[in-house]
Amino acid sequence: MTPEAASTRAREICLLAPVVPVLVVHDVSTAAPLAQALVAGGLPALEVTLRTPAALEVIREMAQVQGGVVGAGTLLTPADVEAAKEAGATFGVSPGATDVLLDACEANDLPLLPGTATSSEAMRLLERGYTVQKFFPAEANGGAPALKAIGAPLPQISFCPTGGVSLKNAPDYLKLPNTLCVGGSWVAPGDLVKSGDWAGIETLAREAVAKLG
């Protein structure tokens, strides 16, 4: 997969909804009902971070949920890419980008939303062909004002800001012309997942779509 094709697919995924839930899931048994709640609430693109031992099995379970588009986050190595693809991930997200990681995603036909924090990093990815990128960590890097400033000289790049994004500050990002969607964990808080409050999570998803869509 070429970087251009990867960015085309990443754009399509980002435009499915205003928020891509960023999920850290510890218990495989919660995977399917969690995905079902988020999809029912209007958030079909799901990023399962590879931060728990259960993550790959969670991706495998969520990939079976009708209407869901499941990706793997926190991709760091070629082994991560291959394992995520084998588990059923249809896109990848990384906190940063290295040539080794980009090569692996391209070789495995896994569309990547590569992470960037600076103009130089964004330009380097653009030079390779990636026009859709993840701005991370968004709030720590200056938030919406910083992303707006980056966008002025680099209007050909679109972003999904992630990291510290909430229902309160998401509108600041989404009103920028270079923002396609935001990534956030607030739509699936750990306490609701642990208690199995799927109706509560669906309500949070619906609220996000209603207020940000």
N, C-alpha and C positions, 0 to 999 in steps of 0.2 A: 504493500500500500504506500502510495506516495504521500509526502507531507500535505500536499494540496488536497488530495482525496480525504486524508484524515481530518483536515480542518473543515472540509465541506460536511462530513458526517458529524463532527463535533458541533458545528453550528446548528445542524438539524436537531441534535439532542438538546442543546441549550435552549432552543426555541420551543420545546415541548411544553414548558411551564416556567414561571418566573423564578422558581426555586428548585435546585437539585439537593435533596436531602443528603447530608453527609452522615453516614451511619457507622457507628462503632458497636458491633453486635458480638456479644459474648456467648449467647445460648442459641444453638442451631434451631431449637424448637420454636423460637420466636420469629424466625426468618420469614416464613410464609405469611403468617397473619400480619406481621409488620408491613411487609410489601403490599399485601392486599389493602390494608388501611390507607397507606400513602397513595396508592394508585386510585383507590375509590375517592380519595379526597382531591384528586386532580394533579398529583405529582408523580408522573410515571417514570421519570429518569432518576435512578437510585445509585448513589455512590457508596459502595461497601468498602470501608478502609481496611487494608491488610494490617491491622494493628492487634488482632486477637488470633489465638490459635484456631478459632472456629470460622474465621473469615471466608476461607475458600469453600467450606461446606455451606455457609450462609449464601454465598453467591450461587452455588449450585441449586439451592432450594428456591431462592428468589427468581432465578432464571426461568422457573417453571410457572411463575405467576402470570396469568393472562393480562396483557396490557402494560406490563412492566418492561423497562429498558434498563438492564442492570450492568453497572460498570464496577471496576475495581479501583479503589483509591490507594494512595501511598505506595505507588509502584516505584521501586528503587533500583531493581536489578533485572537483568534478562530472565533470571529464574522466576521472579515475580510475574513478569509478563506472560511467560509460558504457562505458569500455574493458573493464572487468572483466566487466560483464554481457554484452557482445558476445562476449567470449572464452569464456563458458560458466560463469562463477562463479554459484553459486546462493545465496551469502550474502556479506556483507562484514564486515570488522573494521577498526576505526579506533583509533589511539592516543589520540585525544581526540574531541571532537564540537563542530561549529559548526553554526549554523542553515543555512548554505549546503550543507554536506555532508549534513545530515539531510534537507533539502529534496530534494536530488538522489537520495538513496537511496529516498525515498518516491515520487518521481516516476517512478523507473525500476523500481519493484517489486523492489528488492533488500533483503532482510532484513538489518538491520545490528546488529552487536554493538558499540555505541559505547563508546569508552574514557572512563573517569573515574578521577580520582585523589583527589578530596575529597568530603566530604559535600555541599557546595554544588553541585558538578557533578552528583553523583548525584541530588540533589533536582530540579535543573533538568531533567534528562532524564526523571525520573519525572513531573514536571509536564507534559511533552510527551506522555507515554504509554509511555515505554520502561521496562519493568520488568525487563528482562534486560540487563545491562551488563558490560563488561570492566573489571576493576580493574587499572590499569597505571600505572607499573611496580610490580608487586606487592611485591617484596622491598624496593625502594628506598623505598616508601611505608609501610614498617612491617610488611610481611608479614601473616601470619595474625592476629596480635593486632590490627592496625589494621583488618582487614576484619571481624573479630568485633565490634570497637567500633562500626564504621559500621553494622553490621547490627542492633545493639540498637535504635536509634530508627527504623531504616528497614527493617523486616522484610519489606516488600512488594517489595523489590528483590533479585533473584538475580544472582550474579556468576560470571564466568569470570576468575579471577586469572591474569595472564600477566606475565612479566618476572622472571627469576631463579628461576623454579620448576623444581624438579628432582625426581627420584624420591625423594630423601631428605626434602624438605620438603613435597611434594605432599599427604601424608596430613594435615598440619596444616591445610591449606585445606579438603580434602574432608570433614573431619569437621564443618565449620561448616554450620549449617542454611541459610545464604545462599549457599553455593557449589554450583554445578551440575556443574562440571568445571574443569579447569585447562588452560592453554595452555603448551606446552613444546617446546623444540627438541631436548631430549636424546634423543628417540626416533629422530632422524634426524641424527646428528652428521656434520659435513662430511667427515671423513676416510673414513667408511664410504660416503657417497654418492659421493665422488670415486673410491674404489677399486671401486665397484660391488658392495659386499658386501650384497646384498639379503637374504640369509639372516640376516645379522647384524642388520639393521634390523628384519626380521620378529621376530626373537628379542627385541629390545628392546621392540617393541610388545606382544608377548605378555606379557613381564615386567611392563610397566606395567598391562596389564589385570588380570593375576593378582594383583598387589600392591595395586592401587588400586580395582579394580572392585567 
